[in-house]
Amino acid sequence: MTAELVRGQNHPLPQARLEIRISAGTPVVAGATLGDENGKVHGVEWVAHPGTPTLPGLEVSRQAAADHRLAVDLEAVPEAVHRVSVLLALPAADGTAPVRFGAVAAPFVAVTGLDGTEVASYTITGLEAESAVVALELYRRQGAWKVRAVGQGYAGGLAELFTDQDLPQAAQLAGSIHEAVAQGLARSVPAPPQRTADGDRSRQPAAPALGPEHGAATASQGAAGPVPPASPYDPHGAPGQSGPQSPYTGGAGELGSTGQPSSTGSGGPIDYSHPRRQNAAPPSPPPTAPPAEPGQPARPVAGDATGWSMEERLYNQVWGMFEDLARTTAAYRSAVDFADSRMEKELDQVLSDPRSRIGGQGDAAREAARARHGQLVAQAREALDRDLAQLTAEAEVVEPALPAAYARWDNPVWHAYRVPMEIPMALRLGDLHLPEADQVRIPMLVRLPLERGLWIDTGRSGSPDGTFADSHEMRRLGLEAAVAHAARLLAVHPAGDFTVHVIDPAGSGGQALAPLVQTGVLAAPPALGAAGAADVLARLTQRVDLVQMAVRGGAADSLPPGLDTSQQLLIVNDFPHGFDDRAVNQLRYLADEGPDVGVHVMMVADREESAGYGPLLDPLWRSLLRLTPVADDHLADPWVGHAWTYEPSLVPPGSQVLQQVLTQVAAARRSWDR
């Protein structure tokens, strides 16, 4: 399964010999730099570019092209190399070529196996004035290689990019690259042809990307850096050498002045277009609704909002439904308020007129005012019911189409659950509804990664049937809600990318925490007592400090070996039992600073019982998103300020879906750790 990366996201590489395929829609220059463990490029001999297209374990194109295939053999790169950065740049301006990436389609980069199977892909969006960009980096971490989507652009072009990598003679190297490209522009690959009517974009067989060991002997590396070996793709290599010819040089697939692949040679023509790449358009058009009957509203369709993927379209559609419900309810309430104020004004006029106090004139005027009020309210309710019927119909088609991250626990999609390869856009934390439209439930989606922690308030709260739960029952319900939220977070992250810690000082949450403990998805058993809480808080605080220092110092790959760099979630139960002022300050620090470096806090506590900390607790309370374990109308929207009723997303009673999902998560994590 292909991992479609977003900026900053990484993904493990399953094999050492790879191809990096680039589709840009306009001729671009492709290259790569080799960096040490600190990312430093020590000299021009550590840069592969059209003038020097081969380095140990690396082969790049000799020319500007709309599509590229870069060959990589990670086992053949020198031991001193810990980072391979893939670069894209627009050719030097000649009056006709674009001078900034913002004027062309977003470049698309894919890492594939030798058989063309995609491992990870990345669409470089958000570029404007930049003329050079670091697209991807392959980096070595604890003996394994990963790929990270970078997307760092430079308005100053290659010279600024090389300067940022501390490369000596950056401007001279950039000039020599553009000079080498200018000499080969006659062979530049044009933008891929338009799709045919039948939409056929089948992948043509490509020459395998062989490593340097299949060509001439690799030269030894000196102290100055890697020495370019003979290219395994070059047909003019060492005498007697045989092997596949480069897709960028002569031989099979050579491009003449017409820009079209030649049919000569044994390899046949090469299709440079990427089968999943489109220019300036989403990968596939959104579904359209069938024609509506005359006089009837259009039938809703799941995923008909804008977006580059079905997941993004559904996300936008859900929040479009949220806004529609907020606005139509606001219009109804405004109409009712107007009708009320008008009736009061008319009744005041009747009472202020002495003539209306005699006979039946006053009674008739009052009845007329009430009738007009009823008519206005009925008209407003009719408009509201019409909008609610449309929203209800839309919810009925959207809810079954939601992916697992957006779906309720009773959705059948969970029974087909598989551990994902990438994180989703958002996560469902519950449902939202308004009193005028109780039948319309809108999924409450929050973007990932989380921007703030959660406080599940176990204080006294009225249940939907009007009864009240005691404090013991509310604590139990609160921890069950926390377990459901934590299980969902674990389920939507790739194996090894999310870690959960639990602090349960009094050990009172054993029953509710059983699904997490028994399936083995926790990093360690729940911490008990004040000493256990202090130990967990100290380790997470140290992690935040180390990652912050590494990021600020530009040495994110120099963290201590063994440091868990996955997203972290700390569940704190039965607060403030077992906490002193120091522990509370550490919680505040994690809640404030943690989300930026992947550490999040989920509190399960009663706000009133915790009030004894006074001002010390207020910043922690304000920094977390308050949720409740039962239905409660405490959330307000930013448009009109409605008090929305929130209901948590809980597992249906008697369902085994939570244990089944967590069992798969635990198995995937054990496989990942091996």
N, C-alpha and C positions, 0 to 999 in steps of 0.2 A: 504494500500500500504506500502510495506516495505521500510524503509529508509536505504540505504546502506551507512554507515558513512565512512568518511575518518578521519585521525588522527586530533584530536582537535575539530571535529564537534560534536554538541549536537542535541538532539531530545527529544521532550516532551514524557512523559510516560502517556498513556491514562488510566491506571488502576494501582491499588496498588499491586495486587497479580500477580506475574510473574514467569516465568522460564527463567533461563539463560542457554542456550545450547552451549556446547563447543565441537568442533571437531578439533583434532590436528594431526591425522595421526600417532601418536606415544603416548605411555602412558605419561601423564603429571599429575602433582599434581594441584588440584584446591582448592582455598581458598578465603577468603574475610576478609577485615578489616573494622571496623566501626570507623569512624572519627567524630570529633566534627565540629563545624562551621568553624574552621581553618584547618581542615583536620588532626588534631593531633589524634593519636591512643594512648590512655592513659595507656594501659597495655595489657598483654597477654589475659586477659579475654575479650578483644574487638576483638579478632581474631578467626575466624572460620576456622578450618583446619582438616585434617583427624583424628588427635588425639582428637579434640573437635569439632565435626561436626555441632553442633546446637547452635545457639544464638537466642534471641528473634527476630522472623521474618525472620530467615535465616537458611538454611540447605544446607550443602555442602557434597561432596562425602567423603567416608571413605577410599578411596584407589586411587592409580594412575590408570588412565584409558585414553584410546584414545578419549573417548567421555564422557561428563559429562552433568548432568542436575542439576542445582542449583535452589532451591526453595526460593523465596523471597516474603515476605509480608511487604510492606513498611508501612502499617498502624500499624503493630505490633512492629516495631523497636522502641527503646526508644526515648523520645523527645530530648535527648541530642545528638542523632546521626543525622548528616547532610550529611554524605557521606558514601557510601558503595563501597569499591574498590574491584574489582574482580581480583584475582591473579592467575597466571599460573607459574609453575616451573617444570623443568625437574628433575626426581628423582636423588638421589645421584648416581654418576657414579659407575657402578659395572663391568666395562670392556666391556660391551655389549651395554648399553644404550647410546644414544647420550648425549653429554655434552654441546651442544650449540644449540640454536634455528635455527641458520643459516644452520645447517646440516639437518633440517627436513622441511616438508611442512609448509607453513605459517598457524598458527592457525586461526580458524574461530570461531567467537563468535556471538550468536544471542540472542536477548531479545524477548521472545514470551509471548503470553497470555496463560492461562491454557488450551485453546483448540488447542494450537500449532500454532496459527496465529502469524507470525513474526511482531514485531513492529519495530525493528532496527537490523542491522547486521554490522559486522566489521571484515575484514580480516587483521590480524596484519602482515604487511609486513615490510621489512627493518631491520629485526633482523639479527645479525651476531654472535658475541661472547657471547651474553646474554644467561643466563640460567634461569632467572626469569623475569617476565614482569607483569606490571599492565595493564590489558587488557581494562577494562571498569571501569567507576565509575558512580554510581547512586547518584545524589546529589539533595538536597532540596534547592529550590530557590524561595523565596517569597511565601511559602506555597505550592508550586507545585514541583513534582519530575521530573527530566530529566535524560537522559543517555548521557554520553560523551565518545567518543572513545579516549583512552589515548595512549596505545601502548608504554609506557615507559619501556625500558628494562634495566636489571642490569647484568653486567658480573660477579659480585660477588655473584649472586644467591639471595636466600631469605634473607640471613643475611644482605646484602647490601640494599635490598629493605626495610626491616623493619627498618634499621638504617635511611634510607632516610625519613621514616615516623615518626621519633623521638620516636620509640618504645623502651622502656627499655628492656634490656636483649635480644637484637635482635639475637645475635649469638646462645644463648641457645635455644630460641624458634625455630629457623631454624633447629637446630640439633634435637630437639624433633619431629618436623614435619617429617623430613627424617627418623627418627627411627620408627615413627608410620607407615609411608608408607612402609618401609622395611618389617614390620610384615605382611602387607597385599598384598605384591607383587604377591603372588601365585594366587590372584584373580584379577590381573590387566586385564583390558580390552584391547585386542590387537587392532591393526589398523583395520578399517572396511574392510570387504572383497571386492574384486574387483567387479566392476559392471558386472551384467550378460549381456548376448548378447542382450537381449531386452531392456536393460537400465532401468529396473524397480527399482525405488528407492522410492516406496510409503511409506508414513509415517504410522507406526503402531500405534494403539491407545495406549496412555500412561496414567499412573496413574495420576490423577489430583494433582496439587501441592497445598495442603491444608496448611493453616496457623496454627500457634501455638494454636489458639483458638479451633481448632478441636481435639487437643490432650489433654494431661494433663494440668492442670491449669498453666499459666505462672507465674514464680516466680517474685516477685517484684524486682526492680532494686535498688541496694544500691549506696552509693556514689562512690564506687570503679569502677562501670561499670555494664554492663548487666550480669545477671546470666543465664547460659544456662538452658532452660526449657527442659522438656521431648520431644523427637523428635516425631513429628506427623507421621514420616515415619518408626519409629522403631517398629517392631513387638514384641519386648520384652519390651515394655513400661509399663506404669502403669497398674496394674491389672484391668481387666474389660474394658480396653480401646479397642476400635475397630476403624478401619479405614484402609486406604490404606497402603500398605507396601512399604518400601523404595526401589527404584530401585538400591540402592547401598548395601543393606544388604540382609538378608535372605528373603525367600518367593518368590513370583512371580518374575521372571526375575533374580533369583540368578545365578551368574556365578560360575561354578565349575572350577576344575583345567584345563579343556580343553579350557576354555575361551569362551565357547559358551553359549548362554542363555538357561536356563532350561525350559522345557515345563510344569513343574509342577506348581501347584498353579492356582488360579482362574483368575489371571490377564493375563495369557498367556505370550508368549515371548515378549521381548522388543527389538525393532529395534533401536540401538544406532546410526546409521548413519543419518546424516543430509541430507534431500532430495535435498538441493541445494549445498552440499559440494563436491568438488572434490580435489584430492591430486595433487599438483604441476601442475595444468593445469587450463586454463580458464574455466568458467562455461559451455561454449558451444563453439564448434569449429567455426571459421569464415566461412562465405559462400564461396563456391568455384565457379569459372567460369565454364560454360559448355564447353565441348571440342570445340576448334576452328577448322575452316575449314583448310585443308592443305594450307600452304603458307600465311595464314591470321593471324593477331595478335590476341591474346586472347581477348575475350569479357570482358569488365570491369564489376565488380560487386561491389555494394555498401557495405562497411564494410569488405573488404577482407584484411585490414591491421591488424597488431598485436594489441592485447589489451584484457583486461579482461571483457569488456562489449562492446555492440554495440556503445555506446556513445564514448568510448575511441578509438575504431577502426575507427569510422568516423572521429574523431579528427585527428588521425595519418594519415588517408588517405588524408584529406584535406591538411595538411602540407606537405605530400609527393607530392601531386600535385603541391603545391607552389614551392618546391625545383626542381621538374622536369621541370617546366616551366622556372624557373630561369636559370637552367643549359643548357637547349636546346636553349634558347634565347642567352645565353652567347656564346655557340658554334657557332650559326649562325652569331652573330656579329663578333666573332673572324675570322671566315672564310671570311666574307666580307672585314674585315680590311686587311687580308692577300692578298685577290685578289686585293684590291685597291693599296696596297704597291707594289705588284708585277707588276701591270700595270704601275705605276709611274716609277719604276726602268727600265722597258723595254722601256718606252717612253724616259727616260733620255738617255739611251744607243743609241737609234735611233738618237736623236738630237745631241749627242756628236760625232757621226761618220760623217765626211764630205761627205763620199760617198753616204750616204742616203739622202743628200739634193738635189741630182741631179737625175732626172728621177723619175720613179715610185717606186723605191725601198723603199723610206721612207714612202710613203703612204701605201704600202703593209705591211710594218713592223708595222705601227701604227694600221692598221686594224686587223692584227694578234694578237697584244697585247690586243686590245679591245675584240676580239673574245674569247681569253683565259680568260679574266676577266669575260665576260658574262657567260662562261661555268662554271667557279668556283662558281659564285654567284648563278647560276641556280641549281647546285648540292647542295649548302648549303640550298637554299630555299626549294628544294625538301625534304631534310632531316627534315627541320623545319616543313614543312606542314604535313609530315608523323607523327611527334611527336604531332603536334597540333591536328590532327584528332583523335589520340588516347586520348589525354587529353580532347578534346571536348566530345567524347563519354563517358569518365569516368564522366565528370561533369554532363552530362545528366542523368546518373543513380544515382549519389551521391546527387545532389541537392534535388530531391523529397524525399529522404530517411532521410534527416537531421532532428534532433529533433528541437523543437521550439527555443531553445537557439542558434542554429546554422543557422536557416532558415531565409530567407528574409520575410518581412512583407506580401508579396503577396503569400506565401506558404500556401496551404490549411491546414497545420498542426495547424496554429493559430486558425482556426475556430473550432477545437476540443480541444482548450486549457483548461486545468484545473490547478489550483494552485498546484505547485509541493510540495513534501515532503522533498526534499533535493536540494542543489544547484548543477548545472551541472559543468563539468570540465572547460568549457570555454563559451565565449559569442561572438556573431558576432557583429562587429562594422561597417561593410561595406564590399565592394568588392575591389579587387586589380586586375589590368591587366597591360599589357605592350603594347606599340604601334605596335609591330610586331604580337601580338596575341590578338587583341581587342575582338575577339569572345569568348575567354576563360576568365571567371571571377572566381577568386579564393576567397572564403570567408575569410575575415580577422578575425581570431579568437584570442582572448586574454584570458589568463587563469584567473580563479576566485579562490579566491578573488583577486580583482585588486591590482596590485603592485604599480601603480602610477595613478595619476589623469589624467584628460583630459583637453586640451585647444582647444576649437573650435574657430578657427581663422576666424573672420569676415572681414578681410582686403580685398582689391580689388583682385579679382581672375578671370581669364578667364573661362567662361563656356565652355562645350564641343562643342557648335556650334560657338565658336569664339567671342561671344559677352561678354560684361562686365556688371555686375550688380552694381548699385550704392550702397553707404554705407548703406542707409536705408534698401534696399532689402537684402543686405548681413546680416545685423543684424537680420532681420526677419527669413531668412533661417537658420542662425546659431542657434537661439533659438528653431526653429522647430526640427533641428537635435538633440539638447540637450534633448528636450522632448522625442523624439523617443528613444534615448539611455537610458534615465532614466526609461521610461516605460518598456523597455526590461529588465533592471536590476531588477525592481520591479517584473516583471512577472516570472523571473526564480528563485527567492528566495522563500522559504517557507513563509507562512503567519507570519508576525511579525518579520521576520529576516532581513528586509531592510527598512530603513527610509530615506525619501527625504526631504531636506530643500531647500528653494529658497530665494535668496536675489535679489530683483528687485527694487533698490533704487528709480528710476524715475517712476516706474510703467508703463514702456513702453512695457512690454511683456505680457500684459493681454490676448491678443488674442491667442498667441502661447501657453501660459501656461494654457489655458482653459481646455484641457483634464485632466490635473493633478488636477486642482482646482475643477472642477465640479464633478469629480468622487470621490473626497474625499480621495485620496491616499497620500496627503501631510501630514506631521506631524502638520503643521500649515499654515495659509495663507501666501503668499509671503511677506517677510519683506520689508517694504517701508522706504525710507529715510535713512539718515546717522545713526539715532538712532536705527532703526530696524536692519540695517546691523551690528552695534556694538553689539547689544544684541545677535544675532545668533552666531556671531564669538566668543563672550565671552563664551557662553554655550558650544559650540563645543570644544573650547580650554580647558575649564575646564574638559570636558569629557576625552579628550586625556590625560591630566595630571593625572586624577584619575586612569584611566585604566593602564597607564604606571607604576604608583606607586604600584598599586595592583599586577601587573604581576611581577615587579622586586622584590617585597617583598614576593612573593609566597602566596598572599592572594587574589586570583582572585575571590573568592566567598564572599569576605567581602566588596564589593562595596556598596555605600549608597542605601537604598531602593528607588525604583522608577527610578533609573538610567537606561536609555534605553541602553541595551547592544547589540542591533542589529547593523548590518552594517549601516553606515551613509553616505549619499551623499549630498554634498552642491553644488547647482547650483548657480553660480554668473552671473547675467546678467548685461549688460550695464556697465561693468567695464571700467574706474576707477571712474565713477560717484558715489558720496557718500562715497568715500574711502579716508582716510588720511594715513599718514605714519604708524600709529599704526595699522590700519586695514590691511594694506598691509603686515606688519610683521606677523600679526596673520594668514593671508592667507598662507604666506610662511611656517609658523610653521605647519599648518594643512597639507599642501602639502608634507612637508618633514617627519613629525613624524606620521601623521594620518594613512597612509595605514597599518602600523604595528599593529595598534589597531582598525582597522575597520572604519576609517574616510577618506573619499575621496572627492576631490574637482573637480568640472567641471566648467571651466571658459568659458564664452561666451564673447569674446572681440576681438578688433582689436589690433594686436601687435604694429602697428605704432602709433595708438592713445595713447597707454599705454606707449610709449617710454619715456614720460616725467619723469617717475620715475627713469629712468637710471639704475645704478648699483643695486638699491634696487629691481628692478623687474626681473633682469636677472636670479637669482637663481630660482625664481618661474617659469619662462618660461622654463628653462632647466629641471626642475623636472617633468613637465607634458608632456604627449604625445599629439603632435599637430595633430589635425584633421581639416578638412574643411567641410563646408556645401555644397560645389559643388565639382565636379571632379577636382583633382589637383595632379600633379606628384611630390610630396614632400617627399615620403617615400622611403627609401633605404633598401635593404636586406643586411644581414651580410655576404653573401657568395661572391657575385660578384659586389655588389654595384649598381645594377640596380635602376633607378629612376622609382618606381612603381606609377601608377595612382590610387589614392584612390577615391572611391565614397561612400558616407555615405549610411547607410541602413535606408531609409525613408519609411513612409507609403504611398501607392499609393493614388493619388488624389481621393477624394470622398469615400474612403474606411472607414468603420465604425469599422474595426478590432481593432484599438487602444482603442476606447471607450469601446468595448466589453471586451477586456482583462483587462483594468484598472477597470472596474466595478466589475469583478470577484475578482480582487486583493483587492479592497476596501471591498467587502463583506466578504472575508476570513479574512481580518485584523480585521473587527468589531467583527466577531465571535471569533477570537483569543483573543481580548482584554477583552471580557466578561469572 
